[in-house]
């Protein structure tokens, strides 16, 4: 496959440039919004905080929003790349395979029927929901004599997405006050969060991202096919299990802090493979950085597309992701 960046030096430079863009995206996310705040005031909120309205907006709203968008985007992109490698399906992602929907359902159901609240509780429910859904999809996709196939796992994921999304909407409609509290989060949003929710989920997501780096070399062998990887001495069952745990932590963590945001896990892995090829030692870091950039950019755009009102970032990623998804589906390859 032809790539844009071919040599190691080009890939390193591209990674550094992407990192600069990520930092710039975080800065822009803090600086721009409905309330116009000068750069001097932004800097002063970090160096000489005085509790003014502008300083409160920066410290309690925009800073958490920027960091949550960055880590959620990185997690979804890396999770999508791992899923595409395991299933050898170019359309695999946490959103299309039902993992996001399952995590969201557990949060909605826990809130509606059991009075669940609190950041730690939501994070725990999201991880459990992601794990349960991933297990169901894998079992359904692996059933039959031909084992796990891209078509079967895609159909199983689509079925679980529809199933858990319908159950979530049913819970919201019957949950009374829960509908108002959860609906905005349910479509995917990084606004209205504080640093507490970031600090709660970030350690799990950070460990999972590091784990993705560790198994990158093994993923290269796994993408060659089950028989080839086994013939080269790869213990595929352990790599798949490790990748599955990482995907659950990444997807569950992103849902717990930002809701079920779609399409990031599809768009970024394809862009990354166009840039650096199929080597997961490059794919993982590029996905992490570009995923953060995409969600930060989508969040900034969501503040202005219907100015002075904001739309959830999940709507923006859908606007950006649907045409790309149609293109990939029509092209029919990775």
KEKE-3310 file (N, C-alpha, C; in steps of 0.2 Angstrom, whole numbers, plus 5000, padded with zeros to 4 digits):
npx = (5004:5003:5010:5010:5020:5035:5049:5058:5062:5054:5042:5044:5046:5033:5025:5030:5025:5012:5010:5013:5001:4991:4994:4992:4978:4973:4976:4968:4956:4954:4955:4945:4927:4910:4910:4920:4937:4951:4969:4978:4970:4968:4981:4983:4974:4981:4993:4990:4977:4961:4948:4938:4924:4929:4941:4935:4928:4938:4946:4937:4928:4933:4946:4945:4937:4945:4955:4948:4942:4953:4959:4948:4946:4959:4958:4947:4951:4963:4957:4948:4958:4964:4953:4950:4962:4961:4949:4951:4943:4939:4929:4927:4924:4923:4910:4902:4902:4895:4900:4901:4888:4883:4891:4885:4872:4872:4876:4865:4854:4858:4857:4844:4836:4842:4847:4860:4874:4887:4905:4914:4906:4899:4909:4913:4902:4902:4913:4910:4899:4905:4913:4904:4897:4907:4911:4899:4898:4909:4907:4896:4901:4910:4904:4899:4906:4916:4922:4928:4923:4924:4911:4902:4905:4903:4889:4885:4889:4882:4869:4870:4872:4860:4851:4856:4855:4841:4836:4842:4836:4823:4824:4827:4816:4807:4812:4809:4815:4828:4829:4831:4843:4852:4851:4858:4871:4871:4871:4884:4895:4907:4906:4902:4909:4920:4937:4937:4930:4939:4951:4946:4944:4955:4968:4965:4963:4975:4984:4979:4982:4996:4997:4992:5003:5013:5008:5009:5019:5016:5003:5006:5009:4998:4989:4992:4986:4977:4983:4996:5001:5001:5010:5022:5025:5017:5006:4991:4979:4981:4986:4974:4966:4972:4972:4958:4955:4961:4954:4941:4944:4948:4937:4926:4931:4931:4917:4912:4916:4913:4902:4894:4902:4903:4912:4925:4933:4933:4937:4950:4960:4960:4965:4977:4983:4985:4994:5006:5006:5004:5011:5009:5017:5019:5006:4998:5004:5001:4987:4983:4987:4981:4968:4965:4967:4956:4944:4946:4946:4933:4925:4928:4923:4909:4905:4903:4895:4882:4881:4875:4873:4878:4881:4881:4896:4896:4887:4894:4905:4898:4893:4905:4910:4901:4901:4914:4913:4904:4911:4922:4915:4910:4921:4927:4939:4953)
npy = (4994:5011:5025:5041:5046:5039:5036:5033:5045:5055:5050:5053:5067:5070:5065:5074:5086:5084:5083:5096:5102:5096:5102:5115:5114:5111:5123:5132:5127:5131:5145:5150:5153:5155:5166:5179:5180:5188:5185:5189:5189:5175:5170:5176:5169:5158:5161:5171:5169:5176:5173:5179:5181:5178:5171:5160:5154:5149:5141:5132:5127:5128:5122:5109:5104:5104:5095:5084:5082:5079:5067:5058:5058:5053:5040:5034:5033:5025:5014:5010:5007:4996:4987:4986:4980:4967:4961:4962:4971:4985:4993:4993:4999:5006:5013:5007:4994:4992:4994:5007:5010:5000:5003:5016:5012:5005:5015:5024:5016:5012:5025:5028:5018:5014:5024:5028:5038:5051:5052:5041:5030:5031:5029:5016:5009:5011:5005:4991:4990:4991:4980:4969:4971:4970:4957:4949:4953:4948:4934:4931:4935:4925:4913:4898:4887:4893:4902:4918:4931:4945:4950:4943:4948:4962:4962:4957:4967:4978:4974:4974:4987:4993:4987:4990:5004:5006:5001:5010:5023:5019:5018:5032:5038:5033:5037:5049:5063:5059:5059:5073:5075:5066:5066:5076:5072:5059:5060:5063:5073:5085:5096:5105:5098:5094:5095:5084:5073:5070:5067:5055:5046:5046:5039:5026:5026:5031:5020:5010:5016:5016:5002:4999:5003:4994:4982:4984:4979:4965:4966:4969:4956:4949:4955:4949:4938:4924:4911:4913:4921:4912:4903:4909:4909:4917:4919:4920:4921:4926:4939:4944:4944:4953:4965:4966:4969:4982:4989:4989:4997:5009:5013:5012:5021:5033:5034:5036:5049:5057:5053:5043:5045:5045:5038:5044:5033:5027:5036:5041:5030:5026:5037:5038:5026:5029:5039:5033:5019:5001:4998:4995:5001:5013:5017:5017:5028:5039:5038:5041:5054:5061:5058:5065:5078:5078:5077:5088:5099:5096:5099:5113:5118:5115:5125:5136:5133:5135:5147:5159:5148:5131:5115:5098:5089:5076:5077:5085:5076:5066:5073:5075:5062:5054:5055:5051:5038:5032:5033:5024:5012:5011:5010:4998:4992:4992)
npz = (5000:4996:5004:5012:5020:5020:5024:5039:5045:5039:5045:5058:5059:5054:5065:5075:5070:5071:5084:5088:5082:5090:5103:5099:5096:5109:5115:5107:5110:5123:5122:5113:5111:5116:5125:5123:5127:5131:5126:5136:5148:5148:5150:5162:5170:5173:5179:5188:5196:5200:5202:5195:5183:5170:5172:5179:5169:5161:5169:5175:5165:5151:5151:5157:5147:5135:5138:5141:5128:5120:5126:5125:5111:5107:5113:5107:5094:5094:5099:5089:5079:5084:5084:5071:5066:5073:5069:5056:5048:5039:5043:5057:5073:5089:5090:5079:5082:5093:5106:5112:5113:5121:5133:5135:5138:5150:5159:5157:5161:5174:5180:5178:5184:5196:5202:5201:5202:5201:5197:5198:5199:5186:5178:5181:5177:5164:5159:5163:5154:5142:5142:5143:5131:5121:5123:5120:5106:5101:5103:5096:5083:5081:5081:5073:5060:5052:5060:5067:5057:5046:5041:5049:5062:5060:5057:5070:5078:5073:5076:5090:5093:5088:5097:5110:5109:5107:5120:5128:5124:5128:5142:5145:5141:5150:5162:5167:5176:5173:5159:5155:5161:5156:5142:5134:5136:5131:5117:5115:5121:5127:5134:5149:5159:5172:5180:5188:5183:5172:5179:5185:5175:5167:5172:5169:5155:5151:5155:5146:5134:5134:5135:5122:5114:5119:5113:5100:5091:5091:5086:5072:5067:5069:5060:5048:5047:5055:5054:5048:5059:5069:5064:5065:5078:5086:5100:5097:5104:5117:5113:5107:5118:5126:5118:5117:5131:5132:5122:5128:5140:5134:5126:5135:5144:5137:5134:5147:5150:5140:5133:5120:5107:5090:5075:5076:5078:5066:5056:5059:5060:5046:5040:5046:5042:5028:5029:5036:5034:5037:5049:5066:5075:5072:5068:5080:5089:5080:5078:5091:5093:5081:5083:5095:5090:5080:5088:5096:5086:5081:5092:5094:5082:5085:5093:5085:5074:5075:5081:5093:5100:5106:5099:5102:5102:5097:5087:5078:5074:5068:5057:5050:5049:5043:5028:5026:5030:5021:5010:5013:5014:5001:4994:4999:5005:5015)
capx = (5000:5006:5009:5012:5026:5039:5055:5057:5063:5047:5037:5046:5044:5025:5023:5031:5021:5005:5010:5012:4994:4988:4995:4988:4971:4971:4976:4963:4950:4954:4954:4939:4921:4904:4912:4926:4941:4958:4974:4981:4966:4969:4987:4983:4970:4985:4998:4987:4970:4958:4941:4934:4920:4933:4945:4931:4926:4944:4948:4932:4925:4937:4952:4943:4934:4950:4959:4943:4941:4960:4960:4943:4948:4964:4956:4942:4955:4967:4952:4946:4963:4965:4947:4951:4967:4959:4944:4953:4937:4940:4923:4927:4925:4918:4903:4898:4902:4890:4903:4899:4881:4883:4893:4880:4866:4873:4875:4858:4850:4860:4855:4836:4832:4846:4849:4867:4877:4894:4909:4917:4900:4897:4915:4913:4896:4904:4918:4906:4895:4909:4916:4899:4895:4912:4911:4893:4899:4915:4905:4891:4905:4914:4900:4899:4912:4921:4925:4927:4924:4922:4904:4898:4906:4900:4882:4884:4890:4876:4863:4870:4871:4853:4848:4857:4853:4834:4835:4844:4831:4817:4826:4827:4809:4803:4816:4807:4820:4834:4829:4834:4850:4857:4850:4864:4877:4869:4872:4891:4897:4913:4905:4899:4913:4925:4943:4936:4928:4945:4955:4944:4945:4962:4973:4963:4964:4982:4986:4977:4985:5002:4996:4992:5010:5016:5006:5009:5023:5012:4997:5008:5009:4991:4985:4994:4981:4978:4987:5002:5004:5003:5016:5027:5025:5012:5000:4986:4973:4983:4986:4967:4963:4975:4969:4951:4955:4963:4948:4936:4946:4948:4930:4922:4933:4928:4910:4911:4918:4911:4896:4895:4904:4904:4915:4932:4937:4934:4940:4957:4964:4961:4969:4984:4986:4987:5000:5012:5006:5001:5015:5006:5022:5018:4999:4996:5005:4998:4980:4982:4988:4976:4961:4964:4966:4950:4939:4946:4943:4925:4922:4928:4918:4902:4904:4902:4891:4875:4882:4878:4871:4882:4878:4885:4902:4894:4884:4899:4909:4893:4893:4912:4911:4896:4903:4920:4911:4901:4917:4926:4911:4909:4928:4927:4945:4956)
capy = (5000:5017:5030:5048:5046:5033:5035:5034:5053:5058:5049:5056:5074:5071:5064:5080:5091:5082:5084:5103:5103:5094:5107:5121:5113:5112:5130:5135:5125:5135:5152:5152:5150:5160:5171:5182:5182:5190:5181:5192:5186:5168:5169:5178:5164:5152:5164:5176:5168:5180:5171:5183:5177:5175:5166:5154:5150:5146:5135:5126:5125:5126:5118:5102:5102:5103:5089:5078:5080:5076:5060:5054:5057:5048:5033:5031:5032:5019:5008:5009:5004:4989:4983:4985:4975:4961:4959:4963:4974:4992:4997:4991:5004:5006:5015:5003:4987:4992:4995:5013:5009:4996:5007:5021:5009:5003:5022:5026:5011:5013:5031:5029:5013:5012:5030:5029:5045:5051:5051:5035:5025:5031:5026:5009:5006:5012:4999:4985:4989:4990:4973:4965:4971:4967:4949:4947:4954:4943:4927:4931:4935:4919:4907:4894:4883:4897:4906:4925:4934:4952:4951:4941:4953:4968:4961:4957:4974:4982:4972:4976:4994:4995:4984:4994:5011:5006:5001:5017:5027:5017:5020:5039:5040:5031:5039:5056:5068:5056:5061:5079:5075:5062:5066:5080:5068:5053:5061:5064:5080:5086:5102:5105:5093:5097:5091:5078:5067:5069:5064:5049:5041:5047:5034:5019:5027:5031:5014:5007:5019:5013:4995:4998:5004:4988:4976:4986:4974:4959:4967:4968:4949:4947:4958:4945:4932:4919:4905:4916:4923:4906:4900:4913:4909:4921:4916:4925:4921:4931:4946:4946:4946:4960:4970:4967:4973:4989:4992:4990:5002:5015:5014:5013:5027:5039:5035:5038:5056:5061:5050:5038:5049:5040:5040:5045:5027:5024:5040:5042:5024:5026:5043:5036:5021:5033:5043:5029:5012:4997:4996:4997:5004:5020:5018:5019:5035:5043:5038:5044:5062:5063:5057:5071:5084:5078:5079:5095:5103:5096:5103:5120:5120:5114:5131:5141:5131:5137:5153:5159:5141:5126:5109:5093:5087:5070:5079:5087:5071:5063:5077:5074:5055:5050:5055:5047:5031:5030:5032:5018:5007:5010:5007:4991:4989:4995)
capz = (5000:4995:5010:5011:5023:5018:5028:5046:5046:5037:5050:5065:5058:5054:5072:5079:5068:5073:5091:5089:5081:5096:5108:5097:5097:5116:5117:5104:5114:5129:5120:5109:5114:5115:5128:5120:5132:5128:5128:5142:5153:5148:5153:5169:5174:5175:5183:5194:5197:5204:5203:5191:5178:5164:5175:5181:5163:5158:5173:5177:5159:5145:5152:5157:5141:5131:5140:5139:5121:5118:5128:5122:5104:5106:5115:5102:5088:5095:5100:5082:5075:5086:5082:5063:5066:5076:5065:5048:5045:5039:5046:5064:5078:5095:5089:5075:5085:5099:5112:5114:5114:5127:5139:5137:5141:5157:5162:5157:5165:5181:5182:5178:5188:5202:5205:5200:5201:5203:5192:5198:5197:5179:5174:5182:5173:5157:5158:5163:5148:5136:5142:5141:5124:5117:5124:5116:5099:5099:5103:5090:5077:5081:5080:5066:5058:5049:5065:5067:5050:5046:5040:5055:5067:5058:5058:5077:5081:5071:5080:5097:5093:5088:5103:5116:5108:5109:5127:5131:5123:5132:5149:5145:5140:5156:5168:5170:5176:5170:5152:5155:5164:5152:5135:5131:5137:5127:5110:5114:5122:5131:5138:5156:5163:5176:5180:5192:5179:5168:5183:5187:5170:5163:5173:5165:5148:5150:5155:5140:5128:5135:5133:5115:5112:5120:5109:5093:5087:5090:5081:5065:5065:5069:5054:5043:5047:5061:5052:5048:5065:5073:5061:5067:5085:5089:5104:5095:5109:5122:5110:5106:5124:5128:5114:5120:5137:5130:5119:5133:5144:5130:5124:5141:5147:5133:5135:5154:5151:5134:5130:5114:5101:5084:5069:5077:5078:5059:5052:5060:5058:5039:5038:5049:5037:5022:5031:5038:5032:5042:5055:5072:5079:5070:5068:5087:5091:5075:5080:5097:5092:5077:5086:5099:5085:5077:5092:5098:5081:5080:5098:5093:5077:5087:5097:5081:5068:5077:5086:5099:5103:5104:5097:5105:5098:5094:5080:5073:5072:5063:5051:5047:5048:5038:5021:5026:5031:5015:5005:5014:5013:4994:4992:5001:5007:5021)
cpx = (5004:5005:5012:5019:5030:5045:5054:5058:5057:5042:5038:5044:5036:5022:5024:5026:5014:5004:5009:5005:4990:4988:4991:4981:4969:4971:4970:4956:4949:4952:4948:4933:4916:4907:4919:4931:4948:4963:4978:4977:4967:4975:4987:4979:4975:4991:4996:4980:4967:4951:4936:4930:4924:4938:4941:4930:4932:4946:4943:4928:4929:4943:4950:4940:4939:4953:4954:4942:4948:4960:4955:4944:4954:4962:4952:4946:4959:4963:4950:4952:4964:4959:4948:4957:4965:4954:4946:4947:4939:4935:4923:4928:4921:4911:4899:4898:4898:4894:4901:4892:4880:4885:4888:4874:4867:4873:4868:4853:4852:4857:4847:4833:4836:4848:4857:4869:4884:4899:4912:4912:4899:4903:4915:4907:4898:4909:4915:4902:4899:4911:4910:4897:4901:4912:4905:4895:4904:4912:4900:4895:4909:4910:4900:4906:4918:4924:4924:4928:4921:4915:4900:4899:4903:4892:4880:4884:4884:4870:4864:4870:4864:4849:4849:4855:4845:4833:4837:4839:4824:4818:4825:4820:4805:4806:4814:4813:4827:4835:4833:4841:4855:4857:4856:4870:4877:4871:4880:4893:4903:4912:4902:4903:4918:4931:4942:4935:4934:4950:4953:4945:4952:4967:4971:4965:4971:4985:4985:4980:4993:5002:4996:4999:5014:5015:5007:5013:5019:5006:4999:5008:5002:4987:4987:4989:4982:4983:4995:5005:5005:5009:5022:5028:5021:5007:4995:4980:4975:4984:4979:4964:4966:4972:4962:4950:4956:4957:4943:4938:4946:4941:4926:4924:4930:4921:4908:4912:4915:4905:4898:4896:4906:4909:4923:4936:4937:4938:4948:4961:4965:4966:4977:4987:4988:4993:5006:5011:5002:5005:5012:5011:5021:5010:4996:4997:5001:4990:4979:4982:4982:4969:4960:4963:4959:4944:4940:4944:4936:4922:4922:4923:4911:4900:4901:4897:4884:4876:4876:4877:4877:4878:4883:4890:4900:4891:4889:4903:4904:4893:4900:4912:4907:4899:4909:4918:4908:4906:4921:4921:4910:4916:4929:4934:4948:4961)
cpy = (5006:5022:5036:5049:5040:5031:5036:5042:5056:5057:5052:5064:5075:5070:5071:5086:5090:5084:5092:5105:5101:5099:5113:5120:5113:5120:5134:5134:5129:5142:5154:5149:5156:5166:5173:5184:5183:5186:5183:5189:5179:5166:5170:5173:5159:5155:5168:5175:5172:5178:5175:5178:5174:5170:5159:5150:5146:5140:5130:5124:5123:5122:5111:5100:5101:5097:5083:5076:5077:5069:5056:5053:5052:5041:5030:5029:5026:5013:5006:5005:4997:4985:4981:4979:4968:4958:4959:4966:4981:4996:4996:4997:5003:5008:5010:4996:4987:4993:5001:5013:5005:4999:5012:5018:5008:5010:5024:5022:5012:5020:5031:5024:5012:5018:5031:5036:5045:5049:5044:5029:5025:5028:5018:5006:5006:5006:4992:4984:4988:4983:4968:4965:4968:4959:4946:4947:4949:4936:4926:4931:4929:4913:4904:4891:4887:4902:4914:4928:4941:4954:4949:4946:4959:4968:4961:4963:4979:4981:4974:4983:4996:4992:4989:5001:5011:5006:5007:5022:5026:5019:5028:5041:5038:5033:5045:5061:5065:5058:5068:5079:5071:5063:5070:5076:5062:5054:5063:5071:5080:5093:5101:5099:5097:5092:5084:5072:5065:5065:5057:5044:5041:5041:5028:5020:5028:5025:5010:5009:5016:5005:4994:4999:4997:4982:4978:4981:4967:4960:4967:4961:4947:4949:4954:4939:4928:4914:4908:4918:4918:4903:4903:4913:4913:4918:4921:4926:4926:4938:4948:4948:4952:4966:4971:4971:4980:4992:4994:4996:5009:5017:5016:5019:5033:5040:5038:5046:5060:5059:5046:5042:5044:5043:5041:5039:5024:5029:5041:5036:5024:5031:5041:5031:5024:5036:5038:5022:5008:4995:4999:5001:5012:5022:5020:5026:5040:5044:5042:5052:5064:5063:5063:5077:5084:5080:5086:5100:5103:5100:5111:5122:5119:5121:5137:5140:5134:5143:5157:5152:5136:5120:5104:5091:5081:5072:5081:5081:5066:5067:5076:5067:5052:5050:5051:5039:5028:5029:5026:5012:5005:5007:5000:4988:4994:5001)
cpz = (5000:5001:5008:5014:5023:5023:5035:5048:5045:5043:5057:5064:5058:5061:5076:5077:5070:5081:5092:5087:5087:5101:5106:5097:5104:5118:5113:5107:5120:5127:5117:5112:5113:5119:5126:5126:5129:5130:5134:5148:5154:5152:5160:5173:5176:5180:5189:5194:5202:5205:5199:5186:5173:5167:5177:5175:5160:5163:5175:5171:5153:5146:5153:5150:5135:5132:5139:5132:5118:5120:5125:5115:5103:5108:5110:5096:5088:5096:5093:5078:5077:5084:5075:5062:5068:5071:5057:5045:5045:5042:5054:5068:5084:5094:5085:5078:5091:5106:5116:5117:5121:5134:5141:5140:5148:5161:5163:5162:5173:5184:5183:5183:5195:5205:5205:5199:5203:5197:5192:5196:5189:5175:5175:5178:5166:5155:5158:5156:5142:5136:5140:5134:5119:5117:5119:5108:5097:5098:5097:5083:5076:5080:5073:5065:5056:5054:5064:5059:5050:5045:5046:5061:5066:5059:5066:5080:5079:5075:5087:5098:5093:5094:5109:5116:5110:5116:5130:5130:5127:5139:5150:5145:5146:5162:5170:5170:5173:5162:5151:5157:5159:5145:5131:5131:5132:5120:5109:5115:5127:5135:5145:5160:5167:5177:5184:5188:5174:5173:5185:5182:5167:5165:5169:5158:5146:5150:5149:5134:5128:5133:5125:5112:5113:5115:5102:5089:5086:5085:5074:5063:5065:5063:5048:5042:5053:5060:5052:5054:5069:5071:5063:5074:5089:5093:5103:5101:5115:5119:5109:5113:5127:5125:5116:5126:5136:5127:5124:5137:5140:5128:5130:5144:5144:5134:5142:5154:5146:5131:5123:5108:5096:5079:5070:5076:5071:5055:5053:5059:5050:5037:5040:5044:5031:5023:5032:5037:5037:5048:5061:5076:5078:5070:5075:5089:5086:5077:5086:5096:5087:5079:5091:5095:5082:5082:5095:5092:5080:5086:5097:5088:5080:5091:5092:5075:5069:5082:5086:5103:5101:5103:5100:5100:5094:5087:5075:5070:5067:5057:5047:5045:5044:5031:5021:5026:5025:5010:5006:5013:5005:4991:4993:5003:5013:5019)
residu = (UNK:UNK:UNK:UNK:UNK:UNK:UNK:UNK:UNK:UNK:UNK:UNK:UNK:UNK:UNK:UNK:UNK:UNK:UNK:UNK:UNK:UNK:UNK:UNK:UNK:UNK:UNK:UNK:UNK:UNK:UNK:UNK:UNK:UNK:UNK:UNK:UNK:UNK:UNK:UNK:UNK:UNK:UNK:UNK:UNK:UNK:UNK:UNK:UNK:UNK:UNK:UNK:UNK:UNK:UNK:UNK:UNK:UNK:UNK:UNK:UNK:UNK:UNK:UNK:UNK:UNK:UNK:UNK:UNK:UNK:UNK:UNK:UNK:UNK:UNK:UNK:UNK:UNK:UNK:UNK:UNK:UNK:UNK:UNK:UNK:UNK:UNK:UNK:UNK:UNK:UNK:UNK:UNK:UNK:UNK:UNK:UNK:UNK:UNK:UNK:UNK:UNK:UNK:UNK:UNK:UNK:UNK:UNK:UNK:UNK:UNK:UNK:UNK:UNK:UNK:UNK:UNK:UNK:UNK:UNK:UNK:UNK:UNK:UNK:UNK:UNK:UNK:UNK:UNK:UNK:UNK:UNK:UNK:UNK:UNK:UNK:UNK:UNK:UNK:UNK:UNK:UNK:UNK:UNK:UNK:UNK:UNK:UNK:UNK:UNK:UNK:UNK:UNK:UNK:UNK:UNK:UNK:UNK:UNK:UNK:UNK:UNK:UNK:UNK:UNK:UNK:UNK:UNK:UNK:UNK:UNK:UNK:UNK:UNK:UNK:UNK:UNK:UNK:UNK:UNK:UNK:UNK:UNK:UNK:UNK:UNK:UNK:UNK:UNK:UNK:UNK:UNK:UNK:UNK:UNK:UNK:UNK:UNK:UNK:UNK:UNK:UNK:UNK:UNK:UNK:UNK:UNK:UNK:UNK:UNK:UNK:UNK:UNK:UNK:UNK:UNK:UNK:UNK:UNK:UNK:UNK:UNK:UNK:UNK:UNK:UNK:UNK:UNK:UNK:UNK:UNK:UNK:UNK:UNK:UNK:UNK:UNK:UNK:UNK:UNK:UNK:UNK:UNK:UNK:UNK:UNK:UNK:UNK:UNK:UNK:UNK:UNK:UNK:UNK:UNK:UNK:UNK:UNK:UNK:UNK:UNK:UNK:UNK:UNK:UNK:UNK:UNK:UNK:UNK:UNK:UNK:UNK:UNK:UNK:UNK:UNK:UNK:UNK:UNK:UNK:UNK:UNK:UNK:UNK:UNK:UNK:UNK:UNK:UNK:UNK:UNK:UNK:UNK:UNK:UNK:UNK:UNK:UNK:UNK:UNK:UNK:UNK:UNK:UNK:UNK:UNK:UNK:UNK:UNK:UNK:UNK:UNK:UNK:UNK:UNK:UNK:UNK:UNK:UNK:UNK:UNK:UNK:UNK:UNK:UNK:UNK:UNK:UNK:UNK:UNK:UNK:UNK:UNK:UNK)
# end
